[in-house]
């Protein structure tokens, strides 16, 4: 039941706040904020206040209109939360909320020379931008948060999030993107003057990358991909399994997706040298009119790409590292997402290592020597000779 003096105080001090529900207790309407602008006009802030544990404001839900979009930051939210935890009456809370918003508007975000009207204009401009985009048919989907500060553009499984900037050369900045970083394209936010431009730029880049993603999809479907573990549109590379001690890294040129990609072998040095020689002999046969799988099989003299054999798992208490984990750090994936890419040449060992882990290990052992760009030492597991590039 509502406390009578609280109800009377709300009516007296906030006549535009109306009790619209008693279960839960809900007020909706406007609170009036004194403004220091030259126009001398007060600001009416739209407000909906839901108090499920009335009279306690614990777990109260507070929804504002767009009038305070520019002051709704982390500090403002924390102050609101503090008020709900320390205030015992709704009428008192509304008075304190009035003072808090007044302070934020007149001090933290000083409104002089009719800046409030300018704020409204910015919101109106944003709404107009959205309207312009939506009026032009496109496959690109558009989502906005309730503050209109963040816009998400998506086409298929590719999305990009933009945020309006207050300062800087470009009015929009990218806060999250599925698009790969391509130097030739430049930063996505370059020259993004409106959402319509951003939408058209996203559509253009997706269309330009379609062949790249098609090639990568062929690799995913025909090869055993070791890295990335969960491929995303921004990943323009694949590391594929060839043998238990050899893998191949492939990176496709986004501007020339049908040309010979960047290729690097990882694993046992003996197998790496053999594969390098084989690929060198077959490079001249690369045919840009063929699909990437046929070309890769030609390079490697394969009829089909090998699949990793599924091994039965036996629990062995004496074993502290699995076959594919790094024998030094005992993990599969590092913080930088790199997987073990170095394998001992010893057929009886074949332990895997992250290059960074092995390099650190070899550098810490006195007496190891450096020849050209490699440091030479012994395997941490079997003590046979092993080397690692120091670049």
Phi, psi and omega per residue, in radians:
X1 nan 2.510 -3.072
X2 -1.396 2.413 3.091
X3 -1.250 2.240 -2.993
X4 -1.093 -0.765 -3.101
X5 -1.192 -0.518 3.075
X6 -1.169 -0.764 3.140
X7 -1.086 -0.785 -3.126
X8 -1.143 -0.669 3.133
X9 -1.147 -0.662 3.119
X10 -1.113 -0.770 3.127
X11 -1.098 -0.707 -3.086
X12 -1.210 -0.824 -3.020
X13 -1.612 -0.388 -3.083
X14 -2.387 1.181 -3.065
X15 -1.088 -0.304 -3.136
X16 -1.605 0.044 3.056
X17 -1.678 2.093 -3.042
X18 -1.972 2.363 3.070
X19 -1.326 1.933 -3.046
X20 -1.809 -0.215 3.125
X21 -2.766 2.541 3.090
X22 -1.849 -0.113 3.134
X23 -2.515 1.625 -0.066
X24 -1.364 2.913 3.127
X25 -1.081 2.098 -3.043
X26 -2.392 2.213 3.038
X27 -1.941 2.521 3.112
X28 -2.529 2.481 3.135
X29 2.703 -2.343 -3.080
X30 -2.378 2.529 2.914
X31 -1.983 2.525 -3.044
X32 -1.705 2.249 -3.098
X33 -1.968 2.090 3.065
X34 -1.065 2.405 -3.082
X35 -2.136 2.467 -3.134
X36 -1.624 0.222 -3.112
X37 -1.227 2.814 -3.111
X38 -1.098 -0.384 -3.120
X39 -1.296 -0.252 3.128
X40 1.076 0.271 3.139
X41 -1.577 2.409 3.058
X42 -1.316 2.770 -3.132
X43 -1.841 2.259 3.075
X44 -1.691 2.063 -3.120
X45 -1.783 2.131 3.095
X46 -1.215 2.375 -3.032
X47 -2.569 2.414 2.972
X48 -2.224 2.158 -3.059
X49 -2.115 2.040 3.126
X50 -1.933 2.120 -3.078
X51 -2.103 1.535 -3.066
X52 -1.198 -0.395 -3.098
X53 -1.966 0.574 -3.113
X54 -0.891 2.404 0.164
X55 -1.449 -0.144 3.111
X56 -1.208 2.422 3.112
X57 -1.574 0.209 3.089
X58 -1.064 2.304 -3.133
X59 1.137 0.371 3.091
X60 -1.161 2.527 3.109
X61 -1.902 2.209 -3.056
X62 -2.149 2.100 3.137
X63 -2.085 2.187 -3.140
X64 -1.808 2.782 2.994
X65 -1.399 3.134 -3.069
X66 -1.295 -0.053 -3.088
X67 -1.090 -0.442 -3.095
X68 -1.947 0.437 -3.092
X69 -0.901 -0.738 -3.019
X70 -1.383 -0.189 3.108
X71 -1.907 0.028 -3.088
X72 -1.448 1.339 -3.138
X73 -1.992 -3.011 -3.072
X74 -1.100 -0.775 -3.138
X75 -1.090 -0.724 3.140
X76 -1.081 -0.778 -3.139
X77 -1.116 -0.672 3.120
X78 -1.145 -0.674 3.114
X79 -1.153 -0.689 3.093
X80 -1.076 -0.796 -3.140
X81 -1.069 -0.695 3.119
X82 -1.103 -0.674 3.122
X83 -1.107 -0.748 -3.123
X84 -1.151 -0.488 -3.118
X85 -1.464 -0.382 -3.050
X86 -1.892 -0.210 -3.075
X87 -1.718 2.452 -3.057
X88 -1.865 -0.159 3.128
X89 -2.296 2.529 3.124
X90 -1.128 -0.706 -3.131
X91 -1.072 -0.729 3.115
X92 -1.174 -0.720 3.119
X93 -1.022 -0.769 -3.132
X94 -1.128 -0.656 3.097
X95 -1.143 -0.776 -3.136
X96 -1.186 -0.631 3.086
X97 -1.106 -0.684 3.089
X98 -1.007 -0.827 -3.127
X99 -1.153 -0.705 -3.124
X100 -1.084 -0.839 -3.133
X101 -1.129 -0.708 3.105
X102 -1.014 -0.781 -3.126
X103 -1.109 -0.774 -3.135
X104 -1.116 -0.705 -3.106
X105 -1.248 -0.759 -3.004
X106 -1.541 -0.268 -3.140
X107 -2.104 -1.092 -3.111
X108 -1.090 -0.767 3.090
X109 -2.144 1.360 -3.015
X110 -0.998 2.227 3.107
X111 -1.921 1.769 3.084
X112 -2.215 2.814 3.088
X113 0.908 0.778 3.057
X114 1.092 0.646 3.117
X115 -1.192 -0.400 3.102
X116 -1.107 -0.718 3.101
X117 -1.119 -0.627 3.107
X118 -1.133 -0.657 3.104
X119 -1.071 -0.812 3.107
X120 -1.037 -0.663 3.141
X121 -1.115 -0.660 3.129
X122 -1.119 -0.721 3.104
X123 -1.132 -0.732 3.126
X124 -1.104 -0.672 3.110
X125 -1.109 -0.684 3.126
X126 -1.125 -0.770 3.104
X127 -1.091 -0.650 3.118
X128 -1.149 -0.687 3.092
X129 -1.049 -0.802 3.130
X130 -1.080 -0.729 3.137
X131 -1.101 -0.731 3.128
X132 -1.067 -0.719 -3.131
X133 -1.183 -0.796 -3.083
X134 -1.185 -0.439 -3.138
X135 -1.340 -0.302 3.131
X136 -1.742 1.990 -3.082
X137 -0.995 2.436 3.115
X138 -2.884 2.720 3.069
X139 -1.358 -0.246 -3.122
X140 -1.282 2.226 3.113
X141 -1.581 2.585 -3.092
X142 -2.243 2.267 3.069
X143 -2.255 2.517 3.112
X144 -2.299 2.572 3.058
X145 -1.375 3.034 -3.031
X146 -1.230 -0.228 3.101
X147 -1.660 -0.134 -3.088
X148 1.138 0.278 3.135
X149 -1.463 -0.506 -3.082
X150 -2.127 2.282 -3.138
X151 -2.114 2.315 3.093
X152 -1.952 2.170 3.060
X153 -1.911 2.300 -3.123
X154 -2.435 2.501 3.094
X155 -2.418 1.932 -3.031
X156 1.140 -2.215 3.123
X157 -1.736 0.278 -3.132
X158 -1.931 2.186 -3.113
X159 -2.314 2.706 3.083
X160 -2.491 2.381 3.133
X161 -1.886 2.284 -3.129
X162 -2.055 2.603 3.098
X163 -2.293 2.367 -3.140
X164 -1.214 2.321 3.137
X165 -1.733 2.568 3.100
X166 -1.449 -0.576 -3.094
X167 -2.322 2.993 3.074
X168 1.888 3.005 -3.077
X169 -1.222 -0.722 -3.059
X170 -1.836 2.382 -3.081
X171 -1.278 -0.231 -3.132
X172 -2.213 2.516 3.061
X173 -2.241 2.604 -3.130
X174 -1.556 2.189 3.112
X175 -1.871 -0.270 3.077
X176 -2.826 2.436 -3.078
X177 -2.663 2.472 3.008
X178 -1.593 -0.148 -3.130
X179 -1.316 2.465 3.073
X180 -1.259 2.686 3.082
X181 -1.432 2.043 -3.118
X182 -2.141 1.916 -3.074
X183 -0.889 -0.669 -3.107
X184 -1.138 -0.487 3.112
X185 -1.388 -0.505 -3.054
X186 1.353 2.950 3.120
X187 -0.981 2.433 -3.076
X188 -1.027 -0.655 -3.050
X189 -1.285 -0.128 3.103
X190 -1.025 2.219 3.071
X191 1.111 0.382 3.069
X192 -1.515 1.654 -3.101
X193 -1.547 -0.482 -3.140
X194 -2.503 2.910 3.085
X195 -1.124 -0.558 3.119
X196 -1.093 -0.717 3.088
X197 -1.132 -0.735 3.134
X198 -1.089 -0.755 -3.141
X199 -1.092 -0.773 -3.131
X200 -1.167 -0.616 3.129
X201 -1.190 -0.702 3.094
X202 -1.069 -0.820 -3.127
X203 -1.053 -0.738 -3.134
X204 -1.113 -0.805 -3.107
X205 -1.168 -0.671 3.101
X206 -1.090 -0.745 3.123
X207 -1.106 -0.673 -3.133
X208 -1.197 -0.478 -3.069
X209 -1.694 -0.013 -3.077
X210 -1.016 -0.719 -3.132
X211 -1.194 -0.634 3.095
X212 -1.069 -0.873 -3.120
X213 -1.142 -0.543 3.085
X214 -1.145 -0.745 3.100
X215 -1.109 -0.752 3.140
X216 -1.140 -0.630 3.094
X217 -1.116 -0.672 3.089
X218 -1.075 -0.719 3.126
X219 -1.130 -0.760 -3.138
X220 -1.070 -0.622 -3.078
X221 -1.431 -0.428 -3.032
X222 -1.942 -0.181 -3.079
X223 -2.183 2.857 3.019
X224 -1.582 1.811 -3.069
X225 -1.498 2.154 -3.138
X226 -1.657 -0.482 -3.078
X227 -2.739 2.302 0.042
X228 -1.291 2.653 -3.115
X229 -1.146 -0.609 3.078
X230 -2.272 1.557 -3.080
X231 -1.017 2.423 3.089
X232 -2.186 2.878 -3.132
X233 -1.005 -0.465 -3.124
X234 -1.351 -0.189 3.133
X235 -1.545 1.930 3.127
X236 -1.755 0.324 -3.135
X237 -2.270 2.841 2.992
X238 -2.541 2.515 2.978
X239 -2.001 2.061 -3.021
X240 -1.978 2.614 -3.117
X241 -1.345 2.339 3.041
X242 -2.052 -0.896 3.059
X243 -2.488 2.980 3.105
X244 -1.008 -0.334 -3.123
X245 -2.132 0.334 -3.128
X246 -2.661 2.379 3.047
X247 -2.397 2.860 -3.106
X248 -2.203 2.226 3.093
X249 -1.641 2.277 -3.138
X250 -2.243 2.267 3.063
X251 -2.239 2.148 -3.055
X252 -1.577 2.399 3.073
X253 -1.317 2.020 -3.076
X254 -1.129 -0.409 3.138
X255 -1.524 -0.346 3.125
X256 -2.414 1.187 -2.989
X257 -1.140 -0.338 -3.116
X258 -1.658 -0.129 3.123
X259 -1.381 2.969 3.121
X260 -1.000 2.154 -3.131
X261 -1.375 2.979 3.000
X262 -1.216 2.263 -3.099
X263 -2.230 2.362 3.102
X264 -2.528 2.362 3.121
X265 -1.711 2.537 -3.125
X266 -2.318 2.500 3.098
X267 2.316 -2.391 -3.122
X268 -1.219 2.301 -3.091
X269 -1.051 -0.633 -3.135
X270 -1.093 -0.819 -3.137
X271 -1.240 -0.582 3.112
X272 -1.055 -0.806 -3.115
X273 -1.114 -0.692 3.131
X274 -1.112 -0.754 -3.122
X275 -1.224 -0.616 3.105
X276 -1.074 -0.759 3.126
X277 -1.101 -0.733 -3.133
X278 -1.109 -0.812 -3.124
X279 -1.136 -0.683 3.125
X280 -1.038 -0.645 -3.138
X281 -1.230 -0.522 -3.028
X282 -1.762 -0.056 -3.067
X283 -0.975 -0.665 -3.057
X284 -1.178 -0.232 -3.125
X285 -1.585 0.002 3.139
X286 -1.068 2.262 -3.079
X287 -2.140 1.935 -3.070
X288 -1.152 -0.240 3.122
X289 -1.493 -0.200 3.101
X290 -1.593 2.833 3.092
X291 -1.306 2.832 -2.992
X292 -1.160 -0.574 -3.137
X293 -1.153 -0.795 3.112
X294 -1.058 -0.717 3.130
X295 -1.146 -0.748 -3.134
X296 -1.155 -0.697 3.108
X297 -1.148 -0.595 3.071
X298 -1.116 -0.774 3.140
X299 -1.036 -0.663 -3.022
X300 -1.726 0.040 -3.082
X301 0.979 0.843 -3.134
X302 -2.007 2.607 2.997
X303 -1.637 -0.435 3.085
X304 -2.772 2.689 3.132
X305 -1.393 2.408 -3.115
X306 -1.214 2.610 3.056
X307 -1.860 2.525 -3.134
X308 -1.211 2.265 3.134
X309 -1.241 2.403 3.092
X310 -1.477 2.095 -3.114
X311 -1.687 2.501 3.042
X312 -1.230 2.445 -3.082
X313 -1.654 2.118 3.077
X314 -2.003 2.275 3.125
X315 -1.356 2.083 3.135
X316 -2.202 1.925 -3.067
X317 -1.109 -0.371 -3.119
X318 -1.434 -0.170 -3.116
X319 -1.712 2.254 -3.105
X320 -1.975 -0.045 3.139
X321 -2.505 2.363 3.117
X322 -1.381 2.975 -3.048
X323 -1.000 -0.644 -3.022
X324 -1.663 -0.151 3.126
X325 -1.424 2.707 3.108
X326 -1.142 2.283 -3.093
X327 -1.297 -0.114 -3.138
X328 -1.780 -0.886 -3.107
X329 -1.697 -0.094 3.103
X330 1.066 0.491 3.113
X331 -2.282 2.808 3.140
X332 -1.573 -0.842 -3.044
X333 -2.053 2.286 3.084
X334 -1.441 3.030 3.121
X335 -1.042 -0.546 3.129
X336 -1.515 0.218 3.081
X337 1.306 0.063 3.127
X338 -1.285 2.455 3.093
X339 -1.798 2.867 3.086
X340 -0.995 2.237 -3.088
X341 -2.238 0.147 3.125
X342 -2.162 2.338 -3.096
X343 -2.272 2.396 3.140
X344 -1.123 2.448 -3.126
X345 -1.259 -0.407 -3.081
X346 -1.121 2.067 -3.099
X347 -1.023 -0.510 -3.134
X348 -1.486 -0.122 -3.119
X349 -1.895 -1.238 3.125
X350 0.920 0.554 3.115
X351 -1.265 2.591 -3.136
X352 -1.679 2.614 3.106
X353 -2.496 2.550 2.861
X354 -1.283 2.401 3.128
X355 -0.961 -0.745 -3.124
X356 -1.124 -0.651 3.132
X357 -1.193 -0.781 -3.122
X358 -1.151 -0.708 3.119
X359 -1.052 -0.805 3.135
X360 -1.093 -0.682 3.131
X361 -1.107 -0.870 -3.094
X362 -1.154 -0.617 3.135
X363 -1.209 -0.419 -3.097
X364 -1.455 -0.226 -3.099
X365 -1.641 2.121 3.138
X366 -1.150 2.469 3.068
X367 1.711 -0.294 3.086
X368 -1.159 2.467 -3.038
X369 -2.019 2.707 -3.112
X370 -1.916 2.209 3.082
X371 -2.170 2.125 -3.019
X372 0.948 -2.113 -3.069
X373 -1.845 0.344 -3.102
X374 -2.141 2.493 3.014
X375 -1.771 2.298 -3.050
X376 -1.924 2.398 3.113
X377 -2.813 -2.586 -3.133
X378 -2.113 2.633 -3.137
X379 -1.084 2.325 3.130
X380 -1.080 -0.321 -3.082
X381 -1.729 -0.846 -3.026
X382 -1.948 -0.138 3.120
X383 1.245 0.170 3.024
X384 -1.357 2.879 -3.084
X385 -1.132 2.458 3.094
X386 -2.667 2.626 3.137
X387 -2.365 2.898 -3.089
X388 -2.643 2.425 3.114
X389 -1.208 2.392 -3.084
X390 -1.689 0.002 -3.139
X391 -1.389 nan nan
